[in-house]
Amino acid sequence: MQGGNMLQTQLAKGVQLTTVQSHQFKTNQIIINFRAPLARETITQRSLLSNLLETSSRDYPDQRALANALAAMYGAAFGAGVSRKGPTHNLQLAITVANERYLATDQPLTNQAIQFLQQVVLQPLVADGQFDQATFDRQKKNLEAAIMSVADDKQYYAAQQLNTALFADEPAQQVPSYGTASDLAALTAEGLYDYYQMMIQNDQIDIIVTGDVDEAAVLAQWQQAGFEDRLAGRPRPFYQHHNTNQYVEVSEQQALSQAKLNLGYDLPVFYRGNHYYAALVFNELFGGSPLSKLFMNVREKASLAYYASSSLDTFRGVLKVQAGIDGKNHDQVLAIIAAQLTAIQAGDFTDDLVEQLKLGLINDFESSLDSQRTFAVQALIDDLTQQRVTDTEWLRQIQSVTREQIIAVAKMVTLNNGFFLSGVTA
């Protein structure tokens, strides 16, 4: 990423501090990310843990105390969450604070924000070898409600069911990054505190600080946190989806007005690997943009879908299509989606359209550079994959994608799984 000098320091084996010095923003952002291999038995624990760390700590035992601390730092923003990248699971806490250099104050806000984050992460609300019981119970109940509410979102539900089919041979890949209600039920305040201690000792830790900061002061403050060497090796960056070479569809009926057709394809193209940039352009052409074949032909011309789009997952080697349709048009929609892929494989698209799609990708990329969060997200991915690409190189790679390369990617796509959620017919 351009726009700032990047300095990386190993605080301990497997613990890295990255500072991105940038004068572009009037805020400083500090993120701490815990990365571990994705495992079915720990996903829900990590999700509940992120809720606990976000809402309480020894110094700030409840949300009011936390809110007051943030207000005292000129309204700093703080949050936590979990996410998945391929075969890894991330638990992340972030704080964004005004840069004191732009305020009429001598309050050391960046220093205070780092101190706050360290207190929240390293000094949780614990008594007698377990998380505070009342806080634990409350957050467990909140997470259960959140997990249950997701099932009410029919499109999300359909996407989850497709995942279950697509990754039938890998249970950890089937589970949402925030966990499951059945795994949550078994968690205890004592067991979760034991897991927290293991996470602090074993997870790969990335600390990312972006903004106009004093790098030496930031480094000194994080060195005092006392992180120790990680014994576990680096998690693998990619999960290779198993191509079944055949189409299997699961269908289900519920009371709903709009049917959902979700398709999962094997596409063995990985982040910044062979065919990666061509795959980005291919996805825009297939269903990733308003100029795509799915949008223009399935939704607009044939009026067979309320929406139809495609997305790439280059950390797991899959391509997915989501469509909202009238249930009675199922067979027609399946056929017309297949026809769009066949058309790309046959080279049925104009060079002019390809140039427009590249321009769209480039515009999205350049506008993302206006977001402070982009720098942090990219630093995390660079550390996971152990490679960096400059903005100039990224742009050059996109611009040099050829028609032949797009066709070659289209020919690597194999439809494997479908999930069809339709309304109950009267």
C-alpha positions in Angstrom: 0.0 0.0 0.0 1.3 3.4 -0.9 0.5 6.6 1.0 2.8 5.8 3.9 6.0 4.2 5.1 5.6 0.8 6.6 7.7 -0.4 9.4 7.6 -3.9 10.8 9.1 -5.2 14.0 8.9 -8.6 15.6 8.0 -8.1 19.2 8.4 -11.9 19.8 8.3 -14.9 17.5 4.9 -14.8 15.9 4.1 -11.4 17.2 4.5 -8.6 14.7 4.0 -4.8 15.0 3.3 -3.0 11.7 3.2 0.8 11.7 1.9 2.5 8.6 3.0 6.1 8.8 0.4 8.2 6.9 -0.4 11.9 6.9 -3.6 11.2 4.9 -5.9 10.8 8.0 -6.8 12.9 11.0 -7.3 9.8 13.1 -5.0 7.0 14.2 -6.1 3.4 14.2 -4.7 0.6 16.4 -5.7 -3.0 15.6 -4.7 -6.2 17.4 -5.5 -9.4 15.5 -5.2 -12.9 16.9 -4.9 -15.6 14.2 -5.2 -19.3 14.7 -5.9 -22.4 12.5 -9.6 -22.7 11.9 -11.0 -25.5 14.1 -14.6 -26.5 14.6 -14.2 -26.7 18.4 -12.8 -23.2 18.9 -14.8 -21.0 16.4 -17.7 -20.4 18.9 -15.3 -19.9 21.8 -13.5 -17.2 19.9 -16.7 -15.5 18.9 -18.0 -15.4 22.5 -14.5 -14.2 23.7 -14.6 -11.3 21.3 -18.0 -10.2 22.7 -16.6 -10.5 26.3 -13.4 -8.5 25.5 -15.5 -5.8 23.7 -17.8 -5.2 26.6 -15.8 -5.6 29.8 -12.3 -5.7 31.4 -10.8 -5.5 34.8 -10.4 -1.7 34.5 -13.7 -1.2 32.7 -16.1 -3.8 34.3 -19.2 -2.8 32.3 -20.2 -1.1 29.1 -20.8 2.3 30.9 -17.2 2.3 32.2 -15.9 1.5 28.7 -18.1 4.2 27.1 -16.8 6.8 29.6 -13.2 5.8 28.9 -13.8 6.2 25.1 -15.6 9.5 25.6 -12.6 10.8 27.6 -10.5 10.1 24.5 -12.5 12.6 22.4 -15.0 10.0 21.5 -12.7 7.2 20.3 -14.4 4.3 18.5 -13.8 0.8 19.8 -15.0 -2.6 18.6 -14.2 -6.3 18.3 -15.2 -9.1 15.9 -14.3 -12.4 14.3 -13.7 -13.4 10.7 -12.4 -16.3 8.6 -9.8 -16.3 5.9 -9.4 -19.7 4.2 -8.1 -22.1 6.9 -7.6 -19.4 9.5 -9.8 -17.7 12.1 -9.2 -14.1 13.3 -10.3 -12.4 16.5 -9.7 -8.7 16.2 -10.0 -5.6 18.4 -9.7 -2.1 17.0 -9.7 1.4 18.3 -9.8 4.6 16.3 -8.8 7.8 18.0 -8.4 11.5 16.9 -4.8 12.4 16.3 -3.9 14.9 19.0 -1.7 16.8 16.5 -4.9 18.1 15.0 -6.6 19.0 18.3 -6.1 21.9 20.7 -5.0 19.5 23.4 -1.8 18.2 25.0 -3.6 14.9 25.9 -1.5 12.0 24.6 -4.5 10.3 22.8 -2.6 7.7 20.8 -0.7 6.6 23.9 -3.9 6.4 25.9 -5.7 4.4 23.1 -2.9 1.8 23.0 -3.0 1.6 26.8 -6.7 1.1 26.6 -6.4 -1.7 24.1 -3.7 -3.4 26.1 -5.8 -3.3 29.2 -8.9 -4.7 27.5 -6.9 -7.5 25.8 -4.5 -8.5 28.6 -6.5 -7.8 31.7 -10.0 -9.2 31.2 -12.8 -9.2 33.9 -11.8 -12.4 35.8 -12.4 -13.8 39.3 -11.4 -17.1 40.8 -9.9 -18.5 37.5 -12.9 -17.8 35.3 -14.6 -14.9 33.5 -17.0 -12.9 35.6 -20.1 -15.1 35.7 -22.8 -12.5 35.3 -21.0 -10.9 32.3 -20.3 -14.3 30.8 -24.0 -15.3 31.0 -25.2 -12.0 29.5 -22.8 -12.2 26.5 -23.6 -15.8 26.0 -27.3 -15.0 25.8 -26.6 -12.1 23.4 -24.5 -14.2 21.1 -27.2 -16.9 21.1 -29.8 -14.3 20.1 -27.5 -13.0 17.3 -26.9 -16.5 15.9 -30.7 -17.3 16.0 -31.6 -14.0 14.2 -29.3 -14.9 11.3 -31.4 -17.9 10.5 -34.3 -15.5 9.8 -32.3 -13.9 7.0 -33.3 -16.3 4.2 -30.5 -15.3 1.8 -27.9 -15.7 4.6 -29.5 -19.0 5.6 -29.3 -20.3 2.0 -25.6 -19.2 1.8 -24.9 -21.2 4.9 -26.6 -24.3 3.6 -24.6 -24.0 0.4 -21.4 -23.8 2.5 -22.3 -27.0 4.3 -22.7 -28.8 1.0 -19.6 -27.2 -0.6 -17.3 -28.2 2.2 -18.8 -31.5 3.1 -15.4 -33.0 3.9 -14.2 -30.2 6.2 -16.5 -29.5 9.2 -14.6 -26.3 10.2 -15.2 -24.8 6.8 -19.0 -25.3 7.2 -19.3 -23.4 10.4 -19.9 -19.6 10.2 -17.1 -17.5 11.6 -19.3 -16.5 14.6 -20.0 -20.1 15.6 -23.1 -22.2 16.3 -25.8 -22.2 18.9 -25.2 -25.9 19.8 -21.4 -25.3 20.4 -22.3 -22.2 22.4 -24.6 -24.1 24.8 -21.7 -26.1 26.1 -19.4 -23.2 26.9 -18.6 -22.3 30.6 -17.0 -19.2 32.1 -14.1 -21.3 33.4 -13.5 -23.2 30.2 -13.5 -20.0 28.1 -11.0 -18.4 30.4 -8.7 -21.4 29.9 -9.1 -21.0 26.2 -8.4 -17.3 26.4 -5.1 -18.0 28.1 -4.1 -20.4 25.4 -5.0 -17.9 22.7 -2.8 -15.2 24.3 0.1 -17.6 24.4 -0.3 -19.4 21.1 -2.0 -17.3 18.5 -0.1 -15.4 15.8 -0.6 -11.8 16.8 -0.5 -8.8 14.4 -0.7 -5.3 15.8 -1.3 -2.7 13.2 -1.0 1.1 13.8 -1.9 3.5 11.0 -1.8 7.3 11.0 0.6 10.1 11.7 2.3 8.5 14.7 5.6 8.6 16.6 6.9 5.2 15.6 9.5 4.9 18.3 7.0 5.8 21.0 4.4 3.3 19.6 7.1 0.5 19.5 8.3 1.2 23.0 4.7 1.0 24.3 4.0 -2.3 22.6 7.3 -3.8 23.7 6.2 -3.3 27.3 3.1 -5.5 26.7 5.4 -8.5 27.3 4.3 -10.9 24.5 6.2 -14.2 24.5 7.4 -16.3 21.6 4.7 -18.5 19.9 5.6 -22.2 19.8 3.0 -23.0 17.1 4.0 -22.5 13.5 2.4 -20.1 11.1 -1.2 -21.1 10.0 -1.6 -22.0 6.4 -3.0 -19.2 4.2 -5.2 -21.3 1.9 -7.8 -24.1 2.0 -8.1 -26.1 -1.2 -11.7 -26.9 -2.0 -12.2 -30.5 -3.2 -13.7 -30.6 -6.7 -16.3 -33.3 -7.0 -16.8 -32.8 -10.8 -20.5 -33.3 -10.5 -23.5 -31.2 -9.6 -25.6 -32.1 -6.6 -28.5 -29.9 -5.5 -30.2 -29.8 -2.1 -33.6 -28.2 -1.9 -35.7 -27.1 1.0 -39.1 -25.4 1.4 -40.0 -22.6 3.8 -42.7 -20.0 4.0 -41.2 -17.3 1.8 -42.2 -15.2 -1.2 -38.9 -15.1 -3.0 -37.0 -18.4 -3.7 -33.2 -18.4 -3.3 -30.9 -20.4 -5.6 -27.3 -20.5 -4.4 -24.6 -22.2 -6.5 -21.1 -23.3 -5.6 -18.3 -23.8 -8.1 -14.8 -25.2 -7.8 -12.3 -22.6 -9.1 -8.7 -23.4 -8.1 -7.4 -19.9 -8.2 -5.8 -18.4 -5.1 -5.0 -14.9 -3.8 -2.2 -13.4 -5.9 -1.4 -16.9 -7.4 -1.6 -18.0 -11.0 -4.6 -16.6 -12.9 -5.5 -14.4 -9.9 -5.9 -11.1 -11.7 -7.6 -12.7 -14.7 -10.0 -14.3 -12.2 -10.9 -10.8 -10.8 -11.8 -9.6 -14.2 -13.6 -12.9 -15.0 -15.8 -12.5 -11.9 -16.7 -8.9 -12.9 -17.8 -10.2 -16.3 -19.7 -13.3 -15.0 -21.7 -11.8 -12.1 -19.6 -9.4 -10.0 -20.7 -6.1 -11.4 -23.8 -4.3 -12.9 -22.2 -4.8 -16.4 -21.9 -8.6 -15.8 -23.7 -11.3 -17.9 -25.7 -12.5 -14.9 -26.9 -9.0 -14.2 -27.6 -8.0 -17.8 -29.0 -11.3 -19.1 -30.6 -13.2 -16.2 -32.0 -10.2 -14.3 -32.5 -7.5 -16.9 -33.2 -9.2 -20.3 -34.9 -12.4 -19.2 -36.3 -10.9 -16.0 -35.8 -14.3 -14.4 -34.2 -13.0 -11.1 -34.8 -10.3 -8.6 -31.0 -10.3 -8.1 -28.2 -12.4 -9.4 -24.5 -12.0 -8.6 -21.2 -13.9 -8.3 -18.4 -13.7 -5.8 -14.9 -15.2 -5.5 -13.3 -16.8 -2.5 -9.6 -17.0 -3.4 -8.6 -18.2 0.0 -10.7 -21.4 -0.5 -10.7 -21.8 -4.3 -14.4 -21.4 -4.9 -16.8 -19.2 -6.8 -20.4 -18.7 -5.7 -23.6 -17.4 -7.3 -26.6 -16.0 -5.4 -29.9 -15.5 -7.1 -33.3 -14.5 -5.8 -35.9 -16.0 -8.2 -39.5 -17.0 -8.6 -39.5 -20.7 -7.5 -41.3 -22.0 -10.6 -38.4 -20.6 -12.8 -35.8 -22.8 -11.2 -34.9 -24.9 -14.2 -34.8 -21.9 -16.6 -32.6 -19.9 -14.2 -30.2 -22.8 -13.8 -29.9 -23.2 -17.5 -29.5 -19.4 -18.2 -26.8 -19.1 -15.5 -24.9 -22.0 -17.1 -25.3 -20.4 -20.5 -23.5 -17.2 -19.3 -20.5 -19.3 -18.2 -20.5 -21.1 -21.5 -20.6 -17.8 -23.4 -17.5 -16.5 -21.5 -15.7 -19.8 -22.2 -16.5 -19.4 -25.9 -15.1 -15.8 -25.9 -18.6 -14.2 -26.3 -17.7 -10.8 -24.9 -16.3 -7.5 -26.3 -12.9 -6.0 -25.6 -14.7 -2.8 -24.9 -16.6 -4.4 -22.1 -13.4 -5.9 -20.6 -11.9 -2.4 -20.6 -14.9 -1.0 -18.7 -14.7 -3.9 -16.2 -11.0 -3.2 -15.6 -11.8 0.5 -15.1 -14.5 -0.5 -12.5 -12.0 -2.6 -10.6 -9.4 0.1 -10.7 -11.8 2.8 -9.5 -12.9 0.5 -6.6 -9.2 -0.1 -5.7 -8.3 3.5 -5.8 -11.3 4.6 -3.7 -10.4 1.9 -1.1 -7.1 3.8 -0.6 -9.1 6.6 1.0 -10.1 4.3 3.9 -7.7 3.9 6.8 -9.0 0.4 7.4 -7.8 -0.7 4.0 -4.2 -0.3 5.1 -4.8 -2.5 8.1 -6.7 -5.2 6.2 -4.0 -5.3 3.6 -1.2 -5.6 6.1 -3.0 -8.6 7.7 -3.4 -10.3 4.4 0.2 -9.6 3.5 1.3 -11.2 6.7 -0.9 -14.2 6.2 0.3 -14.9 2.7 3.9 -13.6 3.3 3.9 -11.5 0.2 3.4 -7.8 -0.7 2.3 -6.2 -4.0 2.6 -2.5 -4.6 -0.4 -0.5 -5.8 1.5 0.2 -9.1 2.1 -3.6 -9.6 -1.6 -4.4 -8.8 -2.8 -1.8 -11.4 -0.3 -3.1 -14.0 -1.5 -6.7 -13.4 -5.2 -5.8 -13.9 -4.5 -3.7 -17.0 -2.5 -6.5 -18.6 -5.2 -9.2 -18.3 -6.0 -10.5 -21.7 -9.2 -12.0 -23.3 -7.4 -15.4 -23.5 -6.6 -15.3 -19.8 -10.3 -14.6 -19.0 -11.4 -17.5 -21.2 -8.8 -19.8 -19.5 -10.2 -18.9 -16.0 -13.8 -19.5 -17.2 -12.7 -23.0 -18.4 -11.4 -23.8 -14.9 -14.9 -23.3 -13.3 -16.8 -26.5 -12.4 -20.3 -26.4 -10.9 -20.4 -28.7 -7.8 -23.2 -27.8 -5.4 -26.5 -26.0 -5.3 -28.9 -25.1 -2.6 -32.5 -24.2 -3.5 -34.7 -22.6 -0.9 -38.3 -22.3 -2.3 -41.6 -21.2 -0.9 -44.2 -23.7 0.1 -46.6 -24.2 -2.8 -50.2 -23.9 -2.0 
